[in-house]
Amino acid sequence: MSGAIQESEYLKIIEEAGFQKVKIQKQKTISIPEGELVKYISADLVASLNIDASPIKSITVFAEKPAKDDRNCCEPNSSCC
């Protein structure tokens, strides 16, 4: 789970990077057995997690990045901006 972020935050980062038409192509819920979780976190913490309400998912995202001309941007060091 290291490095995991909320789905909405991840999609926002993609859009902020200039991608358009961002959509989730596939998503898969990742199931981690409690026996594995207790190897890394306390049993109390495992019990307190509501995995069903906030599942861990793997997603595949499709997005398009417009051509430079379509983004209305300048070449680096061109002094047009």
PALO-16160 format. One record per residue: residue in three letters; x, y, z of N, C-alpha, C, O in turn. Coordinates in nm, 2 decimals. Atoms other than C-alpha are relative to their C-alpha. Example, Ala and Ser with C-alpha at 12.3 -4.5 7.8 and 13.67 -1.06 7.14 Angstrom:
// PALO-16160
<ALA; <0.09; -0.12; 0.00>; <1.23; -0.45; 0.78>; <0.09; 0.12; 0.00>; <0.19; 0.12; 0.07>>,
<SER; <-0.09; -0.11; 0.00>; <1.37; -0.11; 0.71>; <-0.08; 0.11; 0.08>; <-0.03; 0.22; 0.09>>,
// end
This chain:
// PALO-16160
<MET; <0.08; -0.12; 0.00>; <0.00; 0.00; 0.00>; <0.09; 0.12; 0.00>; <0.03; 0.24; -0.01>>,
<SER; <-0.09; -0.11; 0.00>; <0.30; 0.22; 0.01>; <-0.01; 0.09; -0.13>; <-0.02; 0.03; -0.24>>,
<GLY; <0.01; -0.09; 0.12>; <0.26; 0.52; -0.22>; <-0.14; 0.02; -0.05>; <-0.17; 0.09; -0.15>>,
<ALA; <0.14; 0.00; 0.04>; <-0.12; 0.47; -0.25>; <-0.06; 0.14; 0.02>; <-0.03; 0.20; 0.13>>,
<ILE; <0.07; -0.12; -0.02>; <-0.33; 0.78; -0.30>; <-0.14; -0.02; -0.04>; <-0.18; -0.12; -0.10>>,
<GLN; <0.14; 0.01; 0.03>; <-0.70; 0.85; -0.33>; <-0.02; 0.01; -0.15>; <0.06; 0.09; -0.22>>,
<GLU; <0.03; 0.00; 0.14>; <-0.84; 0.79; -0.68>; <-0.02; 0.14; -0.05>; <0.04; 0.18; -0.16>>,
<SER; <0.03; -0.14; 0.05>; <-0.97; 1.15; -0.71>; <0.12; 0.09; -0.01>; <0.14; 0.17; -0.10>>,
<GLU; <-0.13; -0.07; 0.00>; <-0.63; 1.29; -0.62>; <0.09; -0.04; -0.12>; <0.15; 0.05; -0.18>>,
<TYR; <-0.08; 0.05; 0.12>; <-0.46; 1.07; -0.88>; <-0.05; 0.06; -0.13>; <0.03; 0.10; -0.21>>,
<LEU; <0.05; -0.05; 0.12>; <-0.69; 1.18; -1.15>; <0.02; 0.15; -0.02>; <0.04; 0.20; -0.13>>,
<LYS; <-0.03; -0.14; 0.00>; <-0.65; 1.54; -1.06>; <0.14; 0.03; -0.04>; <0.17; 0.12; -0.11>>,
<ILE; <-0.14; -0.02; 0.03>; <-0.27; 1.51; -1.08>; <0.02; -0.02; -0.15>; <0.09; 0.06; -0.22>>,
<ILE; <-0.01; 0.02; 0.14>; <-0.31; 1.37; -1.43>; <-0.05; 0.12; -0.08>; <0.01; 0.16; -0.18>>,
<GLU; <0.05; -0.12; 0.07>; <-0.53; 1.66; -1.54>; <0.09; 0.12; 0.02>; <0.10; 0.20; -0.08>>,
<GLU; <-0.09; -0.11; -0.02>; <-0.30; 1.91; -1.38>; <0.13; -0.01; -0.09>; <0.19; 0.10; -0.11>>,
<ALA; <-0.11; 0.02; 0.08>; <-0.02; 1.76; -1.59>; <-0.03; 0.03; -0.15>; <0.06; 0.02; -0.23>>,
<GLY; <0.04; -0.04; 0.13>; <-0.21; 1.88; -1.90>; <-0.07; -0.11; -0.08>; <-0.10; -0.09; -0.20>>,
<PHE; <0.08; 0.10; 0.07>; <-0.39; 1.56; -1.99>; <-0.15; 0.03; -0.01>; <-0.20; 0.09; 0.08>>,
<GLN; <0.14; -0.03; 0.01>; <-0.74; 1.57; -2.12>; <-0.07; -0.14; -0.03>; <-0.01; -0.24; -0.05>>,
<LYS; <0.08; 0.12; 0.03>; <-1.02; 1.31; -2.17>; <0.04; -0.11; 0.09>; <0.05; -0.22; 0.05>>,
<VAL; <-0.04; 0.09; -0.10>; <-0.91; 1.14; -1.85>; <-0.11; -0.09; 0.04>; <-0.22; -0.05; 0.08>>,
<LYS; <0.11; 0.10; -0.05>; <-1.11; 0.82; -1.78>; <0.06; -0.13; 0.04>; <0.17; -0.17; 0.00>>,
<ILE; <-0.04; 0.13; -0.05>; <-1.07; 0.50; -1.60>; <-0.04; -0.11; -0.09>; <-0.16; -0.12; -0.12>>,
<GLN; <0.03; 0.11; 0.10>; <-1.04; 0.21; -1.84>; <-0.03; -0.13; 0.08>; <-0.13; -0.20; 0.04>>,
<LYS; <0.02; 0.12; -0.08>; <-1.02; -0.07; -1.58>; <0.02; 0.03; 0.15>; <0.10; 0.12; 0.18>>,
<GLN; <-0.03; -0.01; -0.14>; <-1.04; -0.10; -1.21>; <-0.02; -0.14; 0.07>; <-0.11; -0.21; 0.03>>,
<LYS; <0.00; 0.13; -0.07>; <-0.97; -0.40; -0.98>; <0.02; 0.02; 0.15>; <0.11; 0.09; 0.19>>,
<THR; <-0.01; 0.00; -0.14>; <-1.03; -0.43; -0.61>; <0.11; -0.09; 0.04>; <0.11; -0.21; 0.00>>,
<ILE; <-0.11; 0.08; -0.06>; <-0.72; -0.56; -0.43>; <-0.04; -0.05; 0.13>; <-0.07; 0.03; 0.22>>,
<SER; <0.04; 0.06; -0.13>; <-0.79; -0.80; -0.15>; <0.13; -0.04; 0.07>; <0.20; -0.13; 0.02>>,
<ILE; <-0.11; 0.04; -0.08>; <-0.53; -0.83; 0.12>; <-0.05; -0.07; 0.12>; <-0.12; -0.01; 0.20>>,
<PRO; <0.05; 0.08; -0.12>; <-0.60; -1.11; 0.37>; <0.05; 0.06; 0.13>; <0.16; 0.11; 0.14>>,
<GLU; <-0.03; -0.05; -0.13>; <-0.61; -1.00; 0.73>; <0.13; -0.06; 0.06>; <0.21; 0.01; 0.12>>,
<GLY; <-0.13; 0.06; -0.04>; <-0.33; -1.25; 0.80>; <0.12; 0.06; -0.05>; <0.23; 0.06; 0.01>>,
<GLU; <-0.12; -0.07; 0.06>; <-0.10; -1.06; 0.57>; <0.01; 0.14; 0.06>; <0.12; 0.18; 0.09>>,
<LEU; <0.00; -0.14; -0.05>; <-0.20; -0.72; 0.70>; <0.06; 0.00; 0.14>; <0.14; 0.09; 0.17>>,
<VAL; <-0.06; -0.01; -0.14>; <-0.11; -0.81; 1.07>; <0.15; -0.03; 0.00>; <0.21; -0.01; 0.11>>,
<LYS; <-0.14; 0.01; 0.01>; <0.24; -0.89; 0.95>; <0.07; 0.14; 0.00>; <0.18; 0.16; 0.04>>,
<TYR; <-0.05; -0.14; 0.02>; <0.28; -0.51; 0.89>; <-0.06; 0.10; 0.09>; <0.01; 0.20; 0.11>>,
<ILE; <0.07; -0.10; -0.09>; <0.03; -0.33; 1.11>; <-0.07; -0.08; 0.11>; <-0.09; -0.20; 0.10>>,
<SER; <0.05; 0.06; -0.11>; <-0.12; -0.40; 1.44>; <-0.14; -0.06; -0.02>; <-0.21; -0.02; -0.11>>,
<ALA; <0.13; 0.06; 0.01>; <-0.43; -0.63; 1.48>; <-0.11; 0.10; 0.03>; <-0.22; 0.10; -0.03>>,
<ASP; <0.10; -0.10; -0.04>; <-0.61; -0.34; 1.64>; <-0.03; 0.09; -0.12>; <-0.14; 0.13; -0.15>>,
<LEU; <0.02; -0.09; 0.12>; <-0.55; -0.12; 1.33>; <-0.07; -0.08; -0.11>; <-0.15; -0.02; -0.18>>,
<VAL; <0.07; 0.08; 0.10>; <-0.65; -0.40; 1.10>; <-0.15; -0.01; 0.03>; <-0.23; 0.01; -0.06>>,
<ALA; <0.14; 0.00; -0.04>; <-0.98; -0.43; 1.29>; <-0.07; 0.13; -0.02>; <-0.19; 0.13; -0.05>>,
<SER; <0.06; -0.13; 0.01>; <-1.04; -0.06; 1.28>; <-0.02; 0.04; -0.15>; <-0.09; 0.13; -0.18>>,
<LEU; <0.02; -0.04; 0.14>; <-1.00; -0.04; 0.90>; <-0.13; -0.05; -0.06>; <-0.17; -0.16; -0.03>>,
<ASN; <0.13; 0.04; 0.06>; <-1.32; -0.05; 0.71>; <0.03; -0.01; -0.15>; <0.00; 0.07; -0.23>>,
<ILE; <-0.04; 0.03; 0.13>; <-1.18; -0.20; 0.39>; <-0.12; 0.00; -0.10>; <-0.10; 0.03; -0.22>>,
<ASP; <0.12; 0.01; 0.09>; <-1.53; -0.26; 0.25>; <-0.05; 0.14; -0.04>; <-0.09; 0.16; -0.16>>,
<ALA; <0.05; -0.13; 0.03>; <-1.62; 0.11; 0.26>; <0.11; 0.08; -0.08>; <0.07; 0.17; -0.16>>,
<SER; <-0.11; -0.07; 0.08>; <-1.28; 0.22; 0.12>; <0.10; -0.10; -0.05>; <0.21; -0.11; 0.00>>,
<PRO; <-0.09; 0.11; 0.05>; <-1.13; -0.06; -0.08>; <0.12; 0.05; -0.07>; <0.13; 0.16; -0.12>>,
<ILE; <-0.13; -0.03; 0.07>; <-0.78; -0.06; -0.22>; <-0.03; -0.05; -0.14>; <-0.07; -0.16; -0.17>>,
<LYS; <0.02; 0.03; 0.14>; <-0.80; -0.05; -0.60>; <0.12; 0.02; -0.08>; <0.20; 0.11; -0.05>>,
<SER; <-0.10; -0.02; 0.10>; <-0.57; -0.08; -0.89>; <-0.08; 0.05; -0.12>; <-0.18; 0.00; -0.16>>,
<ILE; <0.07; -0.06; 0.12>; <-0.68; 0.14; -1.19>; <0.09; 0.02; -0.12>; <0.21; 0.04; -0.10>>,
<THR; <-0.07; -0.03; 0.13>; <-0.58; 0.17; -1.55>; <-0.07; 0.12; -0.06>; <-0.19; 0.12; -0.07>>,
<VAL; <0.06; -0.12; 0.04>; <-0.63; 0.52; -1.68>; <0.04; 0.03; -0.15>; <0.15; 0.01; -0.19>>,
<PHE; <-0.02; -0.05; 0.14>; <-0.66; 0.65; -2.04>; <-0.01; 0.16; 0.01>; <-0.10; 0.21; 0.07>>,
<ALA; <0.00; -0.15; 0.01>; <-0.58; 1.02; -2.11>; <0.07; 0.04; -0.13>; <0.16; -0.03; -0.18>>,
<GLU; <-0.06; -0.05; 0.12>; <-0.48; 1.23; -2.41>; <0.08; 0.13; 0.04>; <0.02; 0.21; 0.12>>,
<LYS; <-0.07; -0.13; -0.02>; <-0.21; 1.50; -2.40>; <0.00; 0.07; -0.13>; <0.05; 0.02; -0.23>>,
<PRO; <0.01; -0.07; 0.12>; <-0.28; 1.76; -2.66>; <0.14; 0.04; -0.06>; <0.23; 0.05; 0.02>>,
<ALA; <-0.13; -0.05; 0.07>; <-0.01; 1.86; -2.92>; <0.04; 0.13; 0.06>; <-0.05; 0.21; 0.10>>,
<LYS; <-0.05; -0.13; -0.06>; <0.20; 2.15; -2.81>; <-0.07; 0.12; -0.07>; <-0.10; 0.22; 0.01>>,
<ASP; <0.07; -0.12; 0.07>; <0.03; 2.38; -3.07>; <-0.14; 0.01; 0.06>; <-0.19; 0.13; 0.06>>,
<ASP; <0.14; 0.00; -0.06>; <-0.31; 2.29; -2.91>; <0.00; 0.05; 0.14>; <-0.11; 0.09; 0.19>>,
<ARG; <-0.01; -0.04; -0.14>; <-0.19; 2.39; -2.57>; <0.03; 0.15; 0.02>; <0.03; 0.20; 0.13>>,
<ASN; <-0.03; -0.14; 0.00>; <-0.11; 2.75; -2.66>; <0.12; 0.04; 0.09>; <0.11; 0.13; 0.17>>,
<CYS; <-0.12; -0.03; -0.08>; <0.23; 2.74; -2.50>; <0.12; 0.03; -0.09>; <0.12; 0.01; -0.21>>,
<CYS; <-0.12; -0.05; 0.07>; <0.57; 2.87; -2.60>; <0.11; -0.10; 0.02>; <0.11; -0.18; 0.11>>,
<GLU; <-0.12; 0.08; -0.02>; <0.90; 2.71; -2.65>; <0.08; 0.06; 0.12>; <0.07; 0.17; 0.15>>,
<PRO; <-0.08; -0.06; -0.11>; <1.14; 2.74; -2.35>; <0.09; 0.10; -0.05>; <0.15; 0.10; -0.16>>,
<ASN; <-0.09; -0.11; 0.03>; <1.34; 3.06; -2.35>; <-0.04; 0.08; -0.13>; <0.05; 0.14; -0.18>>,
<SER; <0.04; -0.08; 0.12>; <1.14; 3.21; -2.64>; <-0.05; 0.14; 0.03>; <-0.07; 0.22; -0.06>>,
<SER; <0.04; -0.13; -0.04>; <1.03; 3.51; -2.44>; <-0.14; 0.04; -0.05>; <-0.17; 0.16; -0.05>>,
<CYS; <0.13; -0.03; 0.05>; <0.68; 3.49; -2.58>; <-0.10; 0.01; 0.11>; <-0.22; 0.06; 0.09>>,
<CYS; <0.10; 0.00; -0.11>; <0.51; 3.45; -2.24>; <0.04; 0.11; 0.10>; <-0.03; 0.12; 0.20>>,
// end
